[in-house]
Amino acid sequence: MKKTMKFVLIVFVSLLVSTSVYANGLNLNSNGSKALAMGGAFVGLADDFSAVYWNPAGLTQMKTTSLGVYLTDVIPKGTYQFDLANVDATTESNHYISGSLGFYTPLSDKLVAGIYAYIPSGIGAEWNGADLLPLAGGFNYKWKSFFAIATISPAIAYQINDMFSVGGAINLSYGMLNLKQPGAGQYEEELTGLAFGATLGVMARPIDNLSVGLTLKTPTKATLSGDAVMSGAGMLGLGLNTTQSAEREATVPMWVGFGIAYQPLEKLTVTADLQYANWGSLDEIPVDYDNDVWDAVFGTESNIELKWEDAIQLRFGLQYQISPCLAARAGYYYDPGPAPKETMNILLPQFTYNWLTFGVGWKGKNINLDVGLEYGMGQDVTVGLTEGMMPGVHGMNIIVPNVSLTYFLDNRQ
């Protein structure tokens, strides 16, 4: 069973995952075009196939068997300037494709079950080594980082009564970490591993036009193992091989979301979320080499130092039903970066963003089509010479177009 689960997750990762800088901490900020267009303020609404991510209790609103697909293209532009070293660098121009796939079916009037495959976590960046020559002794090294978790979540939700619903999902995940940076020559690392966690949610509807949601994601701890390569290891005169087995423990910590959805007018829905991530539990991601000499020589400098701080996102969204078939959406969220200046670096980019979101939704007889766009305006971070490991001015802006399609196998009418 474990080998089968790993194979399925690897196939899913290879289809959808990419090095995405679309994260603060490690969490990707949105899932599903409807939720994304409403600023990700979706914990209290959670009324489409992305509910497993936001609040699995919302699945009780799925009254017919359905299949949902979500695709997103993350287009980042990162910059780094360090005038004293004559560095003026820009990230490689890339399109990072990701997405999700869900299937749900009602088992009774009150019970809904399904399965959701998605990318909840990811971070990384890729830079042109020629722009960073002064930081690497004049050598044109590869500068690239990539961490991602792909998850398959069997989920179930139950409507207790007209007011309360509960839901939960078991998160079976496959984690990957790739790293390329200067060391004793070119250093490269490629690690993978399995991880497990859970998502629990509750939704209450005290009155017809108001719903309230609460979601808890348990920490997801992945033990990642594989190979590390240090091209210059053999030149140190210590009899070291250039390749060594390596292991890291990477944890996506606890996440709690609270949200409300209010319908002040028949055609208008307003949402607001408060989302908390316990990033303060991450101090560093150490590496353990299967060789004591490698540990002694390279271990300390290869540890990933974080010292992140807990973060709270404030999210707001609107939906206006233009007609029975067409809806317009907009949103905003404030997304604080968890990294202090002390550990700010170009391979784990962390910024405080102001996000603007827009979208439309079209409803047919058996199909929903949702289109969204996010624009993230990162606040530049200036790190002084004595303030951190990578002084200079760091910047980032991100554009994220996306689309979702839901097909209802049963006639909704």
One Martini backbone bead per residue (centre of mass of N, CA, C, O) as a GRO file, in nm:
protein
  413
    1MET     BB    1   0.059   0.063  -0.021
    2LYS     BB    2   0.297   0.259   0.006
    3LYS     BB    3   0.399   0.227  -0.289
    4THR     BB    4   0.139   0.316  -0.426
    5MET     BB    5   0.117   0.597  -0.296
    6LYS     BB    6   0.389   0.700  -0.400
    7PHE     BB    7   0.331   0.672  -0.702
    8VAL     BB    8   0.086   0.858  -0.718
    9LEU     BB    9   0.233   1.112  -0.607
   10ILE     BB   10   0.454   1.129  -0.821
   11VAL     BB   11   0.270   1.168  -1.063
   12PHE     BB   12   0.133   1.424  -0.959
   13VAL     BB   13   0.383   1.597  -0.929
   14SER     BB   14   0.486   1.578  -1.229
   15LEU     BB   15   0.224   1.734  -1.336
   16LEU     BB   16   0.205   2.004  -1.114
   17VAL     BB   17   0.473   2.074  -1.002
   18SER     BB   18   0.671   2.362  -0.882
   19THR     BB   19   0.872   2.634  -0.861
   20SER     BB   20   0.738   2.832  -0.604
   21VAL     BB   21   0.696   3.178  -0.480
   22TYR     BB   22   0.386   3.128  -0.382
   23ALA     BB   23   0.485   3.215  -0.067
   24ASN     BB   24   0.441   3.207   0.284
   25GLY     BB   25   0.660   3.028   0.375
   26LEU     BB   26   0.499   2.728   0.242
   27ASN     BB   27   0.226   2.828   0.171
   28LEU     BB   28  -0.010   2.838  -0.037
   29ASN     BB   29  -0.255   3.094  -0.082
   30SER     BB   30  -0.429   2.919  -0.295
   31ASN     BB   31  -0.750   2.740  -0.390
   32GLY     BB   32  -0.919   2.807  -0.633
   33SER     BB   33  -1.080   3.046  -0.822
   34LYS     BB   34  -1.299   3.148  -0.635
   35ALA     BB   35  -1.131   3.192  -0.381
   36LEU     BB   36  -0.912   3.369  -0.509
   37ALA     BB   37  -1.104   3.605  -0.613
   38MET     BB   38  -1.184   3.631  -0.281
   39GLY     BB   39  -0.895   3.638  -0.128
   40GLY     BB   40  -0.921   3.362   0.040
   41ALA     BB   41  -1.214   3.412   0.174
   42PHE     BB   42  -1.335   3.068   0.251
   43VAL     BB   43  -1.401   2.930   0.530
   44GLY     BB   44  -1.718   3.036   0.547
   45LEU     BB   45  -1.800   2.899   0.259
   46ALA     BB   46  -1.697   2.644   0.102
   47ASP     BB   47  -1.874   2.577  -0.209
   48ASP     BB   48  -1.647   2.386  -0.334
   49PHE     BB   49  -1.390   2.164  -0.427
   50SER     BB   50  -1.180   2.337  -0.229
   51ALA     BB   51  -1.275   2.268   0.070
   52VAL     BB   52  -1.046   2.082   0.172
   53TYR     BB   53  -0.853   2.325   0.213
   54TRP     BB   54  -1.043   2.532   0.381
   55ASN     BB   55  -1.332   2.348   0.449
   56PRO     BB   56  -1.467   2.034   0.474
   57ALA     BB   57  -1.760   2.109   0.573
   58GLY     BB   58  -1.851   2.234   0.287
   59LEU     BB   59  -1.925   1.961   0.132
   60THR     BB   60  -2.238   1.957   0.204
   61GLN     BB   61  -2.297   2.147  -0.061
   62MET     BB   62  -2.254   1.884  -0.231
   63LYS     BB   63  -2.539   1.744  -0.407
   64THR     BB   64  -2.350   1.635  -0.639
   65THR     BB   65  -2.175   1.473  -0.854
   66SER     BB   66  -1.819   1.567  -0.889
   67LEU     BB   67  -1.572   1.746  -1.098
   68GLY     BB   68  -1.251   1.906  -1.028
   69VAL     BB   69  -1.048   2.173  -1.186
   70TYR     BB   70  -0.715   2.323  -1.132
   71LEU     BB   71  -0.534   2.607  -1.277
   72THR     BB   72  -0.198   2.752  -1.248
   73ASP     BB   73   0.007   3.059  -1.307
   74VAL     BB   74   0.322   3.145  -1.196
   75ILE     BB   75   0.453   3.496  -1.221
   76PRO     BB   76   0.761   3.592  -1.134
   77LYS     BB   77   0.954   3.887  -0.992
   78GLY     BB   78   1.284   3.900  -0.896
   79THR     BB   79   1.506   4.098  -0.683
   80TYR     BB   80   1.871   4.192  -0.654
   81GLN     BB   81   2.062   4.435  -0.458
   82PHE     BB   82   2.434   4.502  -0.435
   83ASP     BB   83   2.636   4.761  -0.464
   84LEU     BB   84   2.912   4.679  -0.326
   85ALA     BB   85   2.913   4.413  -0.543
   86ASN     BB   86   2.769   4.464  -0.815
   87VAL     BB   87   2.453   4.373  -0.783
   88ASP     BB   88   2.200   4.287  -1.051
   89ALA     BB   89   1.921   4.086  -1.006
   90THR     BB   90   1.714   3.836  -1.181
   91THR     BB   91   1.491   3.627  -1.228
   92GLU     BB   92   1.385   3.387  -1.397
   93SER     BB   93   1.174   3.347  -1.672
   94ASN     BB   94   0.873   3.195  -1.550
   95HIS     BB   95   0.637   2.920  -1.557
   96TYR     BB   96   0.425   2.800  -1.288
   97ILE     BB   97   0.268   2.498  -1.276
   98SER     BB   98  -0.051   2.422  -1.125
   99GLY     BB   99  -0.289   2.221  -0.906
  100SER     BB  100  -0.613   2.038  -0.917
  101LEU     BB  101  -0.815   1.742  -0.798
  102GLY     BB  102  -1.173   1.651  -0.777
  103PHE     BB  103  -1.398   1.411  -0.599
  104TYR     BB  104  -1.763   1.389  -0.550
  105THR     BB  105  -2.017   1.228  -0.325
  106PRO     BB  106  -2.322   1.154  -0.221
  107LEU     BB  107  -2.446   0.925   0.036
  108SER     BB  108  -2.648   1.146   0.135
  109ASP     BB  109  -2.813   1.421   0.255
  110LYS     BB  110  -2.551   1.447   0.486
  111LEU     BB  111  -2.331   1.281   0.310
  112VAL     BB  112  -1.985   1.342   0.206
  113ALA     BB  113  -1.751   1.222  -0.042
  114GLY     BB  114  -1.385   1.226  -0.119
  115ILE     BB  115  -1.116   1.352  -0.341
  116TYR     BB  116  -0.792   1.532  -0.313
  117ALA     BB  117  -0.556   1.687  -0.539
  118TYR     BB  118  -0.267   1.882  -0.426
  119ILE     BB  119  -0.085   2.203  -0.359
  120PRO     BB  120  -0.001   2.339  -0.043
  121SER     BB  121   0.327   2.345  -0.092
  122GLY     BB  122   0.576   2.609  -0.173
  123ILE     BB  123   0.922   2.686  -0.272
  124GLY     BB  124   1.129   2.926  -0.464
  125ALA     BB  125   1.423   2.975  -0.691
  126GLU     BB  126   1.576   3.138  -0.990
  127TRP     BB  127   1.910   3.213  -1.100
  128ASN     BB  128   2.158   3.395  -1.254
  129GLY     BB  129   2.489   3.335  -1.214
  130ALA     BB  130   2.604   3.590  -1.369
  131ASP     BB  131   2.469   3.799  -1.154
  132LEU     BB  132   2.649   3.643  -0.895
  133LEU     BB  133   2.965   3.647  -0.906
  134PRO     BB  134   3.052   3.820  -0.646
  135LEU     BB  135   2.928   3.585  -0.446
  136ALA     BB  136   3.130   3.344  -0.610
  137GLY     BB  137   3.426   3.427  -0.695
  138GLY     BB  138   3.347   3.432  -1.021
  139PHE     BB  139   3.147   3.198  -1.031
  140ASN     BB  140   2.911   3.002  -1.231
  141TYR     BB  141   2.656   2.921  -1.057
  142LYS     BB  142   2.393   2.753  -0.927
  143TRP     BB  143   2.063   2.907  -0.843
  144LYS     BB  144   1.849   2.684  -0.666
  145SER     BB  145   1.509   2.626  -0.544
  146PHE     BB  146   1.304   2.344  -0.395
  147PHE     BB  147   0.979   2.318  -0.236
  148ALA     BB  148   0.738   2.041  -0.202
  149ILE     BB  149   0.383   1.953  -0.154
  150ALA     BB  150   0.192   1.667  -0.227
  151THR     BB  151  -0.169   1.594  -0.208
  152ILE     BB  152  -0.384   1.333  -0.078
  153SER     BB  153  -0.748   1.369   0.012
  154PRO     BB  154  -0.948   1.209   0.200
  155ALA     BB  155  -1.304   1.289   0.240
  156ILE     BB  156  -1.548   1.409   0.495
  157ALA     BB  157  -1.904   1.502   0.541
  158TYR     BB  158  -2.140   1.634   0.799
  159GLN     BB  159  -2.483   1.703   0.862
  160ILE     BB  160  -2.626   1.747   1.158
  161ASN     BB  161  -2.785   2.013   1.077
  162ASP     BB  162  -2.902   2.320   0.977
  163MET     BB  163  -2.637   2.450   1.126
  164PHE     BB  164  -2.432   2.193   1.127
  165SER     BB  165  -2.092   2.112   1.016
  166VAL     BB  166  -1.860   1.847   0.935
  167GLY     BB  167  -1.499   1.785   0.868
  168GLY     BB  168  -1.248   1.568   0.695
  169ALA     BB  169  -0.886   1.499   0.637
  170ILE     BB  170  -0.643   1.299   0.490
  171ASN     BB  171  -0.288   1.366   0.452
  172LEU     BB  172  -0.111   1.251   0.169
  173SER     BB  173   0.239   1.302   0.126
  174TYR     BB  174   0.488   1.452  -0.106
  175GLY     BB  175   0.825   1.536  -0.074
  176MET     BB  176   1.046   1.806  -0.206
  177LEU     BB  177   1.412   1.869  -0.239
  178ASN     BB  178   1.593   2.129  -0.408
  179LEU     BB  179   1.951   2.222  -0.437
  180LYS     BB  180   2.141   2.516  -0.563
  181GLN     BB  181   2.481   2.605  -0.465
  182PRO     BB  182   2.733   2.729  -0.317
  183GLY     BB  183   3.051   2.587  -0.203
  184ALA     BB  184   3.260   2.331  -0.263
  185GLY     BB  185   3.153   2.439  -0.504
  186GLN     BB  186   2.902   2.265  -0.628
  187TYR     BB  187   2.581   2.245  -0.478
  188GLU     BB  188   2.368   1.946  -0.440
  189GLU     BB  189   2.012   1.858  -0.384
  190GLU     BB  190   1.805   1.542  -0.355
  191LEU     BB  191   1.484   1.510  -0.198
  192THR     BB  192   1.260   1.263  -0.044
  193GLY     BB  193   0.913   1.215   0.097
  194LEU     BB  194   0.687   1.129   0.343
  195ALA     BB  195   0.356   1.248   0.463
  196PHE     BB  196   0.139   1.343   0.748
  197GLY     BB  197  -0.213   1.450   0.797
  198ALA     BB  198  -0.473   1.701   0.885
  199THR     BB  199  -0.821   1.814   0.828
  200LEU     BB  200  -1.037   2.035   1.017
  201GLY     BB  201  -1.401   2.111   1.020
  202VAL     BB  202  -1.640   2.387   1.074
  203MET     BB  203  -1.998   2.473   1.027
  204ALA     BB  204  -2.210   2.766   1.064
  205ARG     BB  205  -2.581   2.857   1.051
  206PRO     BB  206  -2.762   3.077   1.231
  207ILE     BB  207  -2.845   3.209   0.957
  208ASP     BB  208  -2.925   3.231   0.629
  209ASN     BB  209  -2.696   3.488   0.571
  210LEU     BB  210  -2.493   3.311   0.770
  211SER     BB  211  -2.147   3.201   0.793
  212VAL     BB  212  -1.923   2.983   0.986
  213GLY     BB  213  -1.564   2.910   1.010
  214LEU     BB  214  -1.338   2.626   1.108
  215THR     BB  215  -0.978   2.553   1.076
  216LEU     BB  216  -0.750   2.260   1.095
  217LYS     BB  217  -0.400   2.211   1.050
  218THR     BB  218  -0.177   1.989   1.081
  219PRO     BB  219   0.122   1.898   1.103
  220THR     BB  220   0.376   1.842   0.839
  221LYS     BB  221   0.607   1.574   0.844
  222ALA     BB  222   0.916   1.544   0.661
  223THR     BB  223   1.132   1.284   0.556
  224LEU     BB  224   1.422   1.359   0.372
  225SER     BB  225   1.584   1.169   0.110
  226GLY     BB  226   1.926   1.134  -0.042
  227ASP     BB  227   2.138   1.339  -0.239
  228ALA     BB  228   2.467   1.483  -0.217
  229VAL     BB  229   2.665   1.740  -0.393
  230MET     BB  230   3.030   1.810  -0.392
  231SER     BB  231   3.255   1.901  -0.623
  232GLY     BB  232   3.506   1.986  -0.402
  233ALA     BB  233   3.559   1.753  -0.192
  234GLY     BB  234   3.820   1.604  -0.321
  235MET     BB  235   4.012   1.880  -0.276
  236LEU     BB  236   4.060   1.870   0.057
  237GLY     BB  237   4.228   1.605   0.158
  238LEU     BB  238   3.994   1.382   0.306
  239GLY     BB  239   3.863   1.152   0.126
  240LEU     BB  240   3.611   1.263  -0.026
  241ASN     BB  241   3.320   1.234  -0.155
  242THR     BB  242   3.095   1.397  -0.373
  243THR     BB  243   2.887   1.180  -0.265
  244GLN     BB  244   2.596   1.186  -0.036
  245SER     BB  245   2.396   1.099   0.201
  246ALA     BB  246   2.075   1.256   0.290
  247GLU     BB  247   1.892   1.441   0.561
  248ARG     BB  248   1.564   1.583   0.624
  249GLU     BB  249   1.348   1.797   0.825
  250ALA     BB  250   1.020   1.897   0.718
  251THR     BB  251   0.779   2.153   0.831
  252VAL     BB  252   0.437   2.207   0.822
  253PRO     BB  253   0.261   2.385   1.018
  254MET     BB  254   0.021   2.503   1.187
  255TRP     BB  255  -0.327   2.578   1.085
  256VAL     BB  256  -0.562   2.859   1.121
  257GLY     BB  257  -0.913   2.918   1.034
  258PHE     BB  258  -1.130   3.212   1.016
  259GLY     BB  259  -1.477   3.253   0.894
  260ILE     BB  260  -1.698   3.467   0.698
  261ALA     BB  261  -2.042   3.476   0.554
  262TYR     BB  262  -2.226   3.746   0.397
  263GLN     BB  263  -2.578   3.840   0.300
  264PRO     BB  264  -2.708   4.152   0.260
  265LEU     BB  265  -2.782   4.061  -0.029
  266GLU     BB  266  -2.902   3.861  -0.267
  267LYS     BB  267  -2.632   3.927  -0.469
  268LEU     BB  268  -2.446   3.958  -0.203
  269THR     BB  269  -2.111   3.855  -0.097
  270VAL     BB  270  -1.932   3.851   0.216
  271THR     BB  271  -1.584   3.808   0.313
  272ALA     BB  272  -1.385   3.683   0.606
  273ASP     BB  273  -1.039   3.633   0.724
  274LEU     BB  274  -0.843   3.443   0.972
  275GLN     BB  275  -0.491   3.346   0.934
  276TYR     BB  276  -0.285   3.100   1.099
  277ALA     BB  277   0.079   3.056   1.133
  278ASN     BB  278   0.337   2.844   1.291
  279TRP     BB  279   0.641   2.951   1.205
  280GLY     BB  280   0.795   2.963   1.487
  281SER     BB  281   0.871   2.645   1.478
  282LEU     BB  282   1.088   2.748   1.266
  283ASP     BB  283   1.442   2.757   1.269
  284GLU     BB  284   1.542   2.492   1.106
  285ILE     BB  285   1.701   2.286   0.836
  286PRO     BB  286   1.864   2.020   0.883
  287VAL     BB  287   2.153   1.817   0.811
  288ASP     BB  288   2.220   1.457   0.745
  289TYR     BB  289   2.500   1.281   0.703
  290ASP     BB  290   2.645   0.956   0.601
  291ASN     BB  291   2.902   1.126   0.735
  292ASP     BB  292   3.112   1.261   0.962
  293VAL     BB  293   3.289   1.443   0.782
  294TRP     BB  294   3.069   1.586   0.632
  295ASP     BB  295   2.938   1.704   0.882
  296ALA     BB  296   3.191   1.868   0.978
  297VAL     BB  297   3.236   2.035   0.704
  298PHE     BB  298   2.911   2.086   0.586
  299GLY     BB  299   2.672   2.100   0.788
  300THR     BB  300   2.644   2.398   0.885
  301GLU     BB  301   2.636   2.541   0.592
  302SER     BB  302   2.372   2.346   0.503
  303ASN     BB  303   2.194   2.470   0.681
  304ILE     BB  304   1.861   2.595   0.718
  305GLU     BB  305   1.804   2.915   0.811
  306LEU     BB  306   1.521   3.092   0.962
  307LYS     BB  307   1.358   3.226   1.212
  308TRP     BB  308   1.063   3.231   1.214
  309GLU     BB  309   0.738   3.383   1.223
  310ASP     BB  310   0.445   3.434   1.302
  311ALA     BB  311   0.130   3.448   1.104
  312ILE     BB  312  -0.126   3.687   0.982
  313GLN     BB  313  -0.405   3.677   0.778
  314LEU     BB  314  -0.595   3.916   0.585
  315ARG     BB  315  -0.928   3.860   0.444
  316PHE     BB  316  -1.117   3.964   0.141
  317GLY     BB  317  -1.457   3.935  -0.007
  318LEU     BB  318  -1.648   3.933  -0.328
  319GLN     BB  319  -1.992   3.872  -0.452
  320TYR     BB  320  -2.170   3.925  -0.767
  321GLN     BB  321  -2.492   3.859  -0.902
  322ILE     BB  322  -2.572   3.943  -1.213
  323SER     BB  323  -2.678   3.650  -1.271
  324PRO     BB  324  -2.762   3.322  -1.264
  325CYS     BB  325  -2.476   3.273  -1.446
  326LEU     BB  326  -2.327   3.544  -1.328
  327ALA     BB  327  -2.011   3.633  -1.161
  328ALA     BB  328  -1.849   3.870  -0.951
  329ARG     BB  329  -1.502   3.921  -0.830
  330ALA     BB  330  -1.327   4.018  -0.518
  331GLY     BB  331  -1.002   4.104  -0.350
  332TYR     BB  332  -0.811   4.103  -0.030
  333TYR     BB  333  -0.465   4.062   0.107
  334TYR     BB  334  -0.264   4.023   0.395
  335ASP     BB  335   0.095   3.911   0.371
  336PRO     BB  336   0.314   3.820   0.597
  337GLY     BB  337   0.639   3.780   0.651
  338PRO     BB  338   0.840   3.546   0.852
  339ALA     BB  339   1.114   3.674   0.786
  340PRO     BB  340   1.394   3.789   0.889
  341LYS     BB  341   1.670   3.964   0.802
  342GLU     BB  342   1.878   3.754   0.902
  343THR     BB  343   1.744   3.518   0.678
  344MET     BB  344   1.753   3.663   0.423
  345ASN     BB  345   1.710   3.515   0.089
  346ILE     BB  346   1.708   3.416  -0.255
  347LEU     BB  347   1.611   3.097  -0.200
  348LEU     BB  348   1.398   3.216   0.041
  349PRO     BB  349   1.152   3.401  -0.040
  350GLN     BB  350   1.037   3.677   0.180
  351PHE     BB  351   0.726   3.858   0.193
  352THR     BB  352   0.527   4.140   0.202
  353TYR     BB  353   0.188   4.138   0.096
  354ASN     BB  354  -0.030   4.283  -0.152
  355TRP     BB  355  -0.345   4.158  -0.256
  356LEU     BB  356  -0.509   4.132  -0.572
  357THR     BB  357  -0.845   4.027  -0.676
  358PHE     BB  358  -1.003   3.848  -0.957
  359GLY     BB  359  -1.335   3.752  -1.107
  360VAL     BB  360  -1.528   3.487  -1.269
  361GLY     BB  361  -1.859   3.323  -1.301
  362TRP     BB  362  -1.999   3.028  -1.463
  363LYS     BB  363  -2.333   2.883  -1.501
  364GLY     BB  364  -2.449   2.576  -1.584
  365LYS     BB  365  -2.607   2.283  -1.591
  366ASN     BB  366  -2.304   2.101  -1.563
  367ILE     BB  367  -2.126   2.378  -1.540
  368ASN     BB  368  -1.833   2.533  -1.400
  369LEU     BB  369  -1.674   2.858  -1.459
  370ASP     BB  370  -1.354   2.977  -1.337
  371VAL     BB  371  -1.189   3.302  -1.314
  372GLY     BB  372  -0.855   3.427  -1.225
  373LEU     BB  373  -0.668   3.704  -1.051
  374GLU     BB  374  -0.341   3.777  -0.928
  375TYR     BB  375  -0.171   4.048  -0.736
  376GLY     BB  376   0.160   4.076  -0.603
  377MET     BB  377   0.290   4.320  -0.367
  378GLY     BB  378   0.602   4.351  -0.274
  379GLN     BB  379   0.800   4.437  -0.010
  380ASP     BB  380   1.080   4.569   0.025
  381VAL     BB  381   1.405   4.445   0.139
  382THR     BB  382   1.642   4.590   0.363
  383VAL     BB  383   1.977   4.477   0.413
  384GLY     BB  384   2.219   4.519   0.614
  385LEU     BB  385   2.547   4.444   0.680
  386THR     BB  386   2.453   4.363   1.000
  387GLU     BB  387   2.156   4.206   0.960
  388GLY     BB  388   2.262   3.974   0.747
  389MET     BB  389   2.351   3.721   0.513
  390MET     BB  390   2.199   3.920   0.273
  391PRO     BB  391   2.274   4.198   0.165
  392GLY     BB  392   2.025   4.430   0.052
  393VAL     BB  393   1.779   4.437  -0.213
  394HIS     BB  394   1.458   4.295  -0.196
  395GLY     BB  395   1.227   4.161  -0.454
  396MET     BB  396   0.858   4.121  -0.535
  397ASN     BB  397   0.641   4.004  -0.803
  398ILE     BB  398   0.298   3.872  -0.880
  399ILE     BB  399   0.135   3.664  -1.124
  400VAL     BB  400  -0.206   3.488  -1.121
  401PRO     BB  401  -0.341   3.285  -1.331
  402ASN     BB  402  -0.674   3.114  -1.352
  403VAL     BB  403  -0.862   2.790  -1.353
  404SER     BB  404  -1.199   2.646  -1.326
  405LEU     BB  405  -1.363   2.313  -1.339
  406THR     BB  406  -1.703   2.198  -1.307
  407TYR     BB  407  -1.848   1.869  -1.312
  408PHE     BB  408  -2.180   1.746  -1.327
  409LEU     BB  409  -2.308   1.424  -1.335
  410ASP     BB  410  -2.559   1.556  -1.226
  411ASN     BB  411  -2.849   1.710  -1.235
  412ARG     BB  412  -2.914   2.012  -1.067
  413GLN     BB  413  -3.229   2.040  -1.141
   0.00000   0.00000   0.00000
